[in-house]
Amino acid sequence: MRILLVDDDELLTQQLGDFLGSQHYAVDVALDGEAGWDYAQAANYDLIVLDINLPKIDGIRLCQKLRQSQYVNPILLLTSQGDSSAKVVGLDAGADDYLVKPCTLSELAARIRALLRRPGTLNNPVLRSGELCIDPSTCEVTYQGHLLSLSSKEYSLLELFLRHPQRIFSSTSILEHLWNFDATPGEETVRTHIKRLRRKLKSVGADTVIDTVYGMGYRLQPPPAASPDPQKAALRDETRAAAIALWDKFKPPTLQRLISLEQAVATLRSGPLPEALRQSALADAHKLSGSLGMFGFAEGSRLAQAIEQVLKTAAPAAVDQLAALVATLQQELQHPPQLPTELLLGPWPATAPAPPAAPSLPPTATSPTPLKVLAVDDDVAILATLQTMLSRWGIEPLTLSDPLQVWSVLEQEVPDLLILDVDMPNLNGLDLCKLIRNHDTWNGLPILFLTAQRQPEVVLQLYNSGADDYVAKPFTEPEVITRIFNRIERHRLLQTWRKPTPSPG
C-alpha cells in the first residue's frame, strides 16, 4: 500500500515515515499543501495523511480540493487541534477519520488499517483467499496454518493482491503502489519479487495463488467459474475474431519494421551506423515496443524496448547484443499471438465501468450525444486498436497520425478528451500538450498520454507539460477505458463546480 504523508514537521514526518515503512507501506512525504497536491496528482495513493496547519494550502482546503478532484481513497487528518468544532470542519471537508496529536504509533497504525480495510470486511480485518491468510495487525502470513516468512516487499505484494482480488495489476501499477518516488526501480524488479514470492508460496503448497495474465500483468488466482456465460462467450469469440483480423492487417508493416532493425545490424557490423539509419531504426523499435503488446506479444514488446535502448548509442561494440535481440524478436514473432481477449472480459478495476453486455449496448447509450476522443499517434497499429476499442464503448474515435493536423480537427470537432503519444514526427506530444494548455479555447481539454517511455523523468515531463494522466504502452483496455471515463467525468464535475450559482430572483 502507498501512503502520502503531508506535514510541515520534518522530524515528525521522518519518524512516521520510518514507522510506516516498517509496517510495509511505501511512503512519500510532502512538507506543505502545494507539494501535497502535486504528489497526489502524480501518483495513486491508497491513503493520505494530512496535517491541518500546513503552509501554502492548509489541510482543510487541501482535503476539499482532493475530494473535488475525485480522489476517493481514505483521508486521515492528523493534527493537534482536538476540539469538536475542528473535527466537524475536518470531517465535513471530506476526511474519513480524525486523529489528535500526540498519539501513539500503534493507534495511528490501527486507524490506517481500518481505513484501508475493504468494504464488507469491517468485522474481519484478516484478509483471506482460500487457506491463505494475512493479518495486517501483526503482518503475519499463513497458509493452512503454516507461517510464511516474507520480505517487506513480498508481504506488500501479497497484501495488494488480497485487498483487490478481482483486479489485474500491471508491473507499472505495482511500482506505483509499492514504491515511493525516492525508489523507482524497473519492471525487472517486480518480476524478481513475484518470482521470489511464488517460490515461498510453493514451498507450503500454495503454488497457484498468483496468476500471470499475459500482456496485462498479475492477479490473485480467481476461483473456478461456476458455469460459462453464453453472452460473454459470444463476446469473447467476436473479440478474438476482431483481434485476429487486426493482427493480419498489421502483421506485414510490423515485419517491415523488423527488417529495418536487421538492416541496422548489418550496417553496424561493417562500420559506424549512419545517423539517419539509426534514427529510423530507433523509431521502428519504439513503435514495436508499444504495439506488439497490443497483439499479445508481451515478450516481443520487452525485446523491442531493449533494442531501443541499445540503438540510443549504437556503439559498434554492442552489435552482437543488438543482433541477438533482433534475432530473438524475429523468432518471437513467428509464434501465433497470445490474443489478449481478457482485455474485454475483465476482471476490471473497481472504479471502471462494467464491461458492456454487448457491443450494441455501450455505457454511454443514455448520453444525448456520444463522447468523442481524439487520438494522435504516428503508429497506425495503435490508432487502429484504439479505434476498435473506443467504438466498442460507444465513444466516437477521431484518429490522427500527424500532430500538425490537430488544430484543423479541433476547429471542426469538439472532443471530450485528447490522447497523445510522446515521440511523434514534426511535433512531439510534450510540445503539443504545452501549446494546447496555452490556448484560450482548448486549455481545459483533458489530455491522456499513451507512451512506451516509463522513466520517472519522462513521467515528470508529462505532468509538467500539462498532462492529466498517462498510461504506459502496451496498455490494456480496462486501464485505458477507466482512465478515459474518469478524466471526462472529473472534467465535467469541475466545469459544473466552477459555474457561478445564479442569484435568486
C-alpha positions as CSV (number, residue, x, y, z in Angstrom):
1,M,0.0,0.0,0.0
2,R,1.2,3.5,-0.8
3,I,0.6,6.4,1.6
4,L,1.2,10.2,1.2
5,L,2.1,12.0,4.4
6,V,1.6,15.8,4.3
7,D,3.1,17.6,7.4
8,D,5.5,20.5,7.8
9,D,7.2,19.0,10.9
10,E,10.2,17.4,9.3
11,L,11.2,15.5,12.4
12,L,7.7,14.0,12.8
13,T,7.5,13.0,9.1
14,Q,10.8,11.2,9.4
15,Q,9.6,9.3,12.4
16,L,6.2,8.5,10.9
17,G,7.8,7.6,7.6
18,D,10.3,5.2,9.2
19,F,7.5,3.6,11.3
20,L,5.1,3.2,8.4
21,G,7.9,1.8,6.3
22,S,8.5,-0.9,9.0
23,Q,4.8,-1.7,8.6
24,H,5.3,-2.5,4.8
25,Y,3.9,0.8,3.5
26,A,5.5,2.8,0.7
27,V,5.6,6.4,2.0
28,D,6.0,9.8,0.2
29,V,6.4,12.9,2.3
30,A,5.3,16.5,1.4
31,L,6.1,19.4,3.7
32,D,3.4,21.9,2.5
33,G,-0.1,21.8,1.0
34,E,1.0,22.7,-2.5
35,A,3.6,19.9,-2.6
36,G,0.9,17.5,-1.2
37,W,-1.4,18.5,-4.0
38,D,1.3,17.9,-6.6
39,Y,2.2,14.5,-5.2
40,A,-1.5,13.5,-5.1
41,Q,-1.8,14.3,-8.8
42,A,1.3,12.4,-9.8
43,A,0.6,9.1,-8.1
44,N,-2.3,6.9,-7.0
45,Y,-2.2,6.8,-3.2
46,D,-4.2,4.3,-1.1
47,L,-4.4,6.7,1.8
48,I,-3.4,10.3,2.5
49,V,-2.5,11.6,6.0
50,L,-2.9,15.4,6.3
51,D,-1.9,17.9,9.0
52,I,-4.3,20.8,9.2
53,N,-1.9,23.7,9.8
54,L,0.1,23.5,6.6
55,P,1.9,26.3,4.7
56,K,0.7,27.4,1.3
57,I,-2.5,25.3,1.4
58,D,-3.9,24.3,4.7
59,G,-5.1,20.7,5.3
60,I,-8.8,21.5,5.2
61,R,-8.6,23.3,1.9
62,L,-6.3,20.5,0.5
63,C,-8.8,17.9,1.7
64,Q,-11.7,19.7,-0.1
65,K,-9.5,20.1,-3.2
66,L,-8.7,16.4,-3.3
67,R,-12.4,15.5,-3.0
68,Q,-13.4,17.9,-5.7
69,S,-10.8,16.3,-8.0
70,Q,-12.5,12.9,-7.4
71,Y,-9.9,11.5,-5.1
72,V,-12.0,8.7,-3.5
73,N,-9.5,6.9,-1.2
74,P,-9.3,7.5,2.5
75,I,-8.0,10.7,4.0
76,L,-6.9,10.8,7.7
77,L,-6.4,14.2,9.4
78,L,-3.6,14.1,11.9
79,T,-3.5,17.4,13.9
80,S,-3.0,19.0,17.3
81,Q,-6.5,20.7,17.1
82,G,-8.7,18.4,19.2
83,D,-11.8,20.5,19.8
84,S,-15.2,19.3,18.5
85,S,-15.6,22.2,16.0
86,A,-12.3,21.4,14.4
87,K,-13.3,17.8,14.0
88,V,-16.6,18.7,12.4
89,V,-14.9,21.1,10.0
90,G,-12.4,18.4,9.0
91,L,-15.0,15.6,8.5
92,D,-17.2,18.0,6.6
93,A,-14.3,18.8,4.3
94,G,-14.2,15.1,3.2
95,A,-11.9,13.4,5.7
96,D,-12.6,9.8,6.7
97,D,-11.1,10.0,10.1
98,Y,-9.5,12.4,12.6
99,L,-6.6,11.7,14.9
100,V,-5.4,14.2,17.5
101,K,-1.7,14.7,18.3
102,P,0.0,13.5,20.3
103,C,-1.0,9.9,19.5
104,T,0.7,6.6,19.8
105,L,2.2,4.9,16.7
106,S,0.1,1.8,17.4
107,E,-3.1,3.9,17.3
108,L,-2.1,5.5,14.1
109,A,-1.3,2.1,12.5
110,A,-4.7,0.8,13.7
111,R,-6.6,3.8,12.2
112,I,-4.7,3.3,8.9
113,R,-5.5,-0.4,8.8
114,A,-9.2,0.3,9.5
115,L,-9.4,2.9,6.7
116,L,-7.6,0.6,4.2
117,R,-9.9,-2.3,5.0
118,R,-12.1,-3.4,2.1
119,P,-15.9,-2.7,2.3
120,G,-17.8,-5.7,3.5
121,T,-14.9,-7.0,5.8
122,L,-15.2,-4.4,8.5
123,N,-15.9,-7.1,11.1
124,N,-13.0,-9.3,9.9
125,P,-9.7,-7.4,9.5
126,V,-7.9,-10.7,8.3
127,L,-7.5,-10.9,4.5
128,R,-8.3,-14.4,3.2
129,S,-8.1,-16.2,-0.1
130,G,-8.9,-19.9,0.5
131,E,-6.5,-21.1,3.1
132,L,-4.1,-18.2,2.6
133,C,-4.4,-15.5,5.3
134,I,-2.9,-12.2,6.1
135,D,-3.4,-10.4,9.4
136,P,-2.5,-6.7,8.8
137,S,-2.4,-6.0,12.6
138,T,0.5,-8.4,13.1
139,C,1.8,-8.6,9.5
140,E,1.7,-12.4,9.7
141,V,1.0,-14.5,6.6
142,T,-0.1,-18.1,7.0
143,Y,-1.2,-20.9,4.6
144,Q,-3.0,-23.9,6.1
145,G,-1.7,-22.7,9.4
146,H,1.9,-22.6,8.3
147,L,3.6,-19.3,9.0
148,L,5.4,-17.8,5.9
149,S,8.5,-15.6,6.3
150,L,8.3,-12.9,3.7
151,S,10.3,-9.8,3.0
152,S,8.7,-6.4,3.3
153,K,8.0,-6.1,-0.5
154,E,6.9,-9.7,-0.8
155,Y,4.4,-9.1,2.0
156,S,3.2,-5.8,0.4
157,L,2.7,-7.6,-3.0
158,L,0.6,-10.3,-1.4
159,E,-1.4,-7.8,0.6
160,L,-2.1,-5.8,-2.6
161,F,-3.4,-8.8,-4.4
162,L,-5.6,-9.9,-1.4
163,R,-7.1,-6.5,-1.0
164,H,-8.0,-6.3,-4.7
165,P,-8.8,-10.0,-5.6
166,Q,-10.6,-9.1,-8.8
167,R,-8.0,-6.7,-10.2
168,I,-5.1,-7.2,-12.6
169,F,-2.0,-5.2,-11.7
170,S,0.5,-4.3,-14.4
171,S,4.1,-4.0,-13.4
172,T,3.8,-0.3,-13.7
173,S,0.8,-0.2,-11.4
174,I,2.6,-2.4,-8.9
175,L,5.6,0.0,-8.9
176,E,3.2,2.9,-8.4
177,H,1.5,1.2,-5.4
178,L,4.5,-0.3,-3.6
179,W,7.5,2.1,-4.3
180,N,7.8,5.7,-3.4
181,F,9.3,8.5,-5.5
182,D,12.7,8.0,-3.9
183,A,12.9,4.4,-5.0
184,T,11.7,3.8,-8.6
185,P,13.2,0.6,-9.9
186,G,12.3,-1.0,-13.2
187,E,9.8,-3.7,-14.1
188,E,12.5,-6.4,-13.8
189,T,12.4,-5.7,-10.0
190,V,8.7,-6.5,-10.0
191,R,9.3,-9.8,-11.9
192,T,12.0,-10.7,-9.4
193,H,9.8,-10.1,-6.4
194,I,6.9,-12.0,-8.0
195,K,9.2,-15.0,-8.6
196,R,10.5,-15.0,-5.1
197,L,7.0,-14.7,-3.6
198,R,5.8,-17.6,-5.8
199,R,8.8,-19.7,-4.7
200,K,7.9,-19.2,-1.0
201,L,4.2,-19.8,-1.5
202,K,5.0,-23.0,-3.5
203,S,7.2,-24.2,-0.5
204,V,4.0,-24.5,1.6
205,G,1.8,-25.9,-1.2
206,A,0.2,-22.6,-2.4
207,D,1.8,-22.7,-5.9
208,T,-1.2,-21.3,-7.8
209,V,-2.0,-18.2,-5.8
210,I,-0.7,-15.6,-8.2
211,D,-1.8,-15.8,-11.8
212,T,0.0,-14.2,-14.8
213,V,-2.3,-12.6,-17.3
214,Y,-0.1,-12.4,-20.4
215,G,0.2,-8.9,-21.8
216,M,-1.5,-7.4,-18.8
217,G,0.1,-8.2,-15.5
218,Y,-0.6,-10.3,-12.4
219,R,-3.6,-11.0,-10.2
220,L,-4.9,-13.3,-7.5
221,Q,-5.9,-16.6,-9.0
222,P,-9.6,-16.4,-9.5
223,P,-11.9,-19.2,-8.3
224,P,-13.1,-21.7,-10.9
225,A,-16.0,-20.4,-12.9
226,A,-19.4,-21.8,-11.9
227,S,-20.7,-22.1,-15.5
228,P,-19.9,-20.4,-18.8
229,D,-21.8,-17.2,-19.6
230,P,-23.2,-17.5,-23.2
231,Q,-23.2,-13.8,-23.6
232,K,-19.5,-13.5,-22.5
233,A,-18.6,-16.5,-24.7
234,A,-20.2,-14.8,-27.7
235,L,-18.3,-11.6,-26.9
236,R,-15.1,-13.5,-26.5
237,D,-15.5,-15.1,-29.9
238,E,-16.3,-11.8,-31.5
239,T,-13.4,-10.1,-29.9
240,R,-10.9,-12.9,-30.8
241,A,-12.1,-12.7,-34.4
242,A,-11.6,-8.9,-34.4
243,A,-8.2,-9.2,-32.8
244,I,-7.1,-11.8,-35.4
245,A,-8.3,-9.6,-38.3
246,L,-6.4,-6.7,-36.8
247,W,-3.2,-8.6,-36.5
248,D,-3.5,-10.0,-40.0
249,K,-3.9,-6.4,-41.2
250,F,-0.8,-5.0,-39.4
251,K,1.4,-8.1,-39.5
252,P,3.1,-7.0,-42.8
253,P,4.1,-3.5,-41.7
254,T,5.2,-4.9,-38.3
255,L,7.5,-7.3,-40.0
256,Q,8.7,-4.5,-42.2
257,R,9.9,-2.7,-39.1
258,L,11.8,-5.8,-38.1
259,I,13.6,-5.7,-41.5
260,S,14.6,-2.1,-40.7
261,L,16.2,-3.4,-37.5
262,E,18.0,-6.2,-39.3
263,Q,19.4,-3.6,-41.8
264,A,20.7,-1.6,-38.9
265,V,22.5,-4.6,-37.5
266,A,24.1,-5.4,-40.9
267,T,25.3,-1.9,-41.4
268,L,26.7,-1.7,-37.8
269,R,28.7,-4.8,-38.5
270,S,30.6,-3.1,-41.3
271,G,31.2,0.2,-39.6
272,P,29.5,3.1,-37.8
273,L,25.8,3.4,-38.2
274,P,24.7,6.5,-40.2
275,E,22.6,8.8,-38.0
276,A,19.6,8.7,-40.4
277,L,19.5,4.9,-40.3
278,R,19.9,4.9,-36.6
279,Q,17.0,7.3,-36.1
280,S,14.8,5.3,-38.4
281,A,15.6,2.0,-36.6
282,L,15.2,3.7,-33.3
283,A,11.7,4.9,-34.3
284,D,10.7,1.4,-35.5
285,A,11.9,-0.2,-32.3
286,H,10.0,2.4,-30.3
287,K,6.8,1.7,-32.2
288,L,7.2,-2.1,-31.9
289,S,7.7,-1.8,-28.1
290,G,4.3,-0.1,-27.9
291,S,2.2,-2.0,-30.4
292,L,3.4,-5.6,-30.0
293,G,1.9,-5.9,-26.6
294,M,-1.5,-4.9,-28.0
295,F,-1.5,-8.2,-30.1
296,G,-0.4,-10.3,-27.1
297,F,3.4,-10.3,-27.8
298,A,4.4,-9.2,-24.3
299,E,7.9,-10.7,-24.6
300,G,8.2,-9.1,-28.1
301,S,7.4,-5.7,-26.6
302,R,10.1,-6.2,-23.9
303,L,12.6,-7.2,-26.5
304,A,11.8,-4.1,-28.6
305,Q,12.3,-1.9,-25.6
306,A,15.8,-3.5,-25.1
307,I,16.6,-2.9,-28.7
308,E,15.6,0.7,-28.4
309,Q,17.9,1.2,-25.5
310,V,20.9,-0.3,-27.4
311,L,20.1,1.8,-30.5
312,K,20.3,5.0,-28.5
313,T,24.0,4.7,-28.6
314,A,24.5,2.2,-31.4
315,A,28.1,1.6,-30.3
316,P,30.0,-0.8,-32.6
317,A,30.9,-2.9,-29.5
318,A,27.1,-3.6,-28.9
319,V,26.5,-5.1,-32.4
320,D,26.4,-8.7,-31.1
321,Q,24.0,-7.8,-28.3
322,L,21.8,-5.9,-30.8
323,A,21.9,-8.8,-33.3
324,A,20.9,-11.3,-30.6
325,L,18.0,-9.2,-29.5
326,V,16.7,-8.7,-33.1
327,A,17.1,-12.4,-33.8
328,T,15.1,-13.4,-30.7
329,L,12.4,-10.9,-31.6
330,Q,12.2,-12.4,-35.1
331,Q,11.7,-15.8,-33.5
332,E,9.1,-14.5,-31.1
333,L,7.0,-13.1,-34.0
334,Q,7.0,-16.5,-35.7
335,H,4.7,-17.8,-33.0
336,P,0.9,-17.1,-33.0
337,P,0.0,-14.1,-30.9
338,Q,-1.5,-14.7,-27.4
339,L,-4.5,-12.6,-28.2
340,P,-5.5,-10.8,-25.0
341,T,-9.3,-11.3,-25.1
342,E,-9.3,-10.8,-21.3
343,L,-8.9,-7.1,-22.0
344,L,-12.6,-7.1,-22.7
345,L,-14.0,-9.5,-20.2
346,G,-12.3,-8.4,-17.0
347,P,-11.8,-8.6,-14.2
348,W,-12.0,-4.8,-14.3
349,P,-10.7,-2.3,-11.7
350,A,-13.3,-1.4,-9.1
351,T,-13.5,2.2,-10.4
352,A,-14.1,1.1,-14.0
353,P,-17.5,1.0,-15.7
354,A,-18.7,-2.6,-16.1
355,P,-17.8,-4.3,-19.4
356,P,-20.6,-4.0,-21.9
357,A,-23.0,-6.8,-22.1
358,A,-22.9,-6.5,-25.9
359,P,-21.2,-4.0,-28.3
360,S,-24.6,-2.6,-29.2
361,L,-25.2,-1.5,-25.6
362,P,-22.4,0.9,-24.7
363,P,-22.3,2.6,-21.3
364,T,-22.8,6.0,-23.0
365,A,-26.0,4.9,-24.7
366,T,-28.1,7.1,-22.5
367,S,-26.0,10.2,-23.2
368,P,-27.6,12.8,-25.5
369,T,-24.5,12.8,-27.7
370,P,-21.7,10.3,-27.9
371,L,-18.4,11.0,-26.3
372,K,-15.6,12.0,-28.7
373,V,-12.0,11.2,-28.2
374,L,-9.2,12.5,-30.4
375,A,-6.2,10.2,-30.5
376,V,-2.9,11.3,-32.0
377,D,-0.1,8.7,-32.6
378,D,2.2,8.1,-35.6
379,D,1.8,4.3,-35.1
380,V,-1.2,3.3,-37.2
381,A,-1.5,0.0,-35.4
382,I,-2.0,1.8,-32.1
383,L,-4.6,4.1,-33.7
384,A,-6.5,1.1,-35.2
385,T,-6.5,-0.6,-31.8
386,L,-7.9,2.5,-30.1
387,Q,-10.5,2.9,-32.9
388,T,-11.8,-0.6,-32.3
389,M,-11.6,-0.3,-28.5
390,L,-13.3,3.1,-28.2
391,S,-16.1,2.2,-30.7
392,R,-16.9,-0.8,-28.6
393,W,-17.7,1.5,-25.7
394,G,-19.9,3.9,-27.6
395,I,-17.1,6.5,-27.9
396,E,-16.6,8.2,-31.3
397,P,-12.9,7.8,-32.1
398,L,-11.1,10.6,-34.1
399,T,-7.6,9.5,-35.1
400,L,-4.6,11.4,-36.5
401,S,-1.1,10.2,-37.3
402,D,0.2,13.7,-38.0
403,P,0.2,16.0,-34.9
404,L,0.3,19.1,-37.1
405,Q,-3.3,18.4,-38.1
406,V,-4.7,18.7,-34.6
407,W,-5.7,22.3,-34.9
408,S,-7.7,21.8,-38.0
409,V,-9.6,18.9,-36.4
410,L,-10.2,20.9,-33.2
411,E,-11.8,23.6,-35.4
412,Q,-14.3,21.1,-36.8
413,E,-14.9,18.8,-33.8
414,V,-15.3,19.2,-30.1
415,P,-13.6,16.2,-28.5
416,D,-14.2,15.4,-24.8
417,L,-10.6,14.1,-24.4
418,L,-7.3,14.1,-26.2
419,I,-4.9,11.1,-26.3
420,L,-1.3,11.9,-27.2
421,D,1.9,9.9,-27.9
422,V,5.2,11.4,-26.8
423,D,7.5,10.7,-29.7
424,M,6.0,11.8,-33.0
425,P,7.4,13.4,-36.1
426,N,7.1,17.1,-36.8
427,L,5.8,17.9,-33.3
428,N,6.3,15.8,-30.2
429,G,3.5,15.2,-27.8
430,L,5.0,17.3,-24.9
431,D,5.3,20.4,-27.0
432,L,1.8,19.9,-28.4
433,C,0.4,19.5,-24.9
434,K,2.0,22.8,-23.9
435,L,0.5,24.6,-26.9
436,I,-2.9,23.3,-26.0
437,R,-2.6,24.3,-22.4
438,N,-1.7,27.9,-23.5
439,H,-4.6,28.1,-26.0
440,D,-7.6,30.2,-24.9
441,T,-10.2,27.7,-26.1
442,W,-8.7,24.3,-25.5
443,N,-6.6,24.9,-22.3
444,G,-9.1,22.8,-20.2
445,L,-9.3,19.8,-22.5
446,P,-8.4,16.6,-20.6
447,I,-5.2,15.1,-22.0
448,L,-4.1,11.5,-21.6
449,F,-0.7,10.3,-22.8
450,L,-0.1,6.8,-24.1
451,T,3.6,6.2,-24.2
452,A,6.2,3.4,-24.1
453,Q,8.5,5.6,-22.1
454,R,8.2,4.9,-18.3
455,Q,11.3,6.7,-17.0
456,P,10.5,8.8,-13.9
457,E,12.0,11.9,-15.6
458,V,9.8,11.4,-18.6
459,V,6.7,11.0,-16.5
460,L,7.6,14.2,-14.7
461,Q,7.9,16.0,-18.0
462,L,4.4,14.7,-19.0
463,Y,2.8,16.3,-15.9
464,N,4.9,19.5,-16.3
465,S,3.7,19.9,-19.8
466,G,0.1,19.8,-18.7
467,A,-1.0,16.2,-18.9
468,D,-3.9,15.0,-16.8
469,D,-2.8,11.3,-16.8
470,Y,-0.7,8.8,-18.6
471,V,-0.9,5.0,-19.4
472,A,2.2,3.0,-20.4
473,K,2.3,1.0,-23.6
474,P,1.4,-1.7,-24.2
475,F,-1.8,-0.8,-22.5
476,T,-4.9,-2.8,-21.5
477,E,-8.4,-2.0,-22.4
478,P,-9.7,-1.8,-18.8
479,E,-7.0,0.6,-17.9
480,V,-7.5,3.0,-20.8
481,I,-11.3,2.9,-20.7
482,T,-11.3,3.5,-17.0
483,R,-8.9,6.5,-17.2
484,I,-10.9,8.0,-20.1
485,F,-14.2,7.8,-18.3
486,N,-12.7,9.1,-15.0
487,R,-11.0,12.0,-16.7
488,I,-14.1,13.1,-18.7
489,E,-16.3,12.7,-15.6
490,R,-13.8,14.7,-13.5
491,H,-13.6,17.4,-16.2
492,R,-17.4,17.7,-16.3
493,L,-17.6,17.9,-12.5
494,L,-15.0,20.7,-12.4
495,Q,-16.9,22.6,-15.1
496,T,-20.1,22.3,-13.0
497,W,-18.3,23.3,-9.8
498,R,-16.8,26.4,-11.5
499,K,-20.1,27.7,-12.9
500,P,-21.4,30.6,-10.9
501,T,-24.5,29.9,-8.9
502,P,-27.4,32.1,-10.3
503,S,-28.6,34.6,-7.8
504,P,-32.3,34.1,-6.6
505,G,-34.8,36.2,-8.4
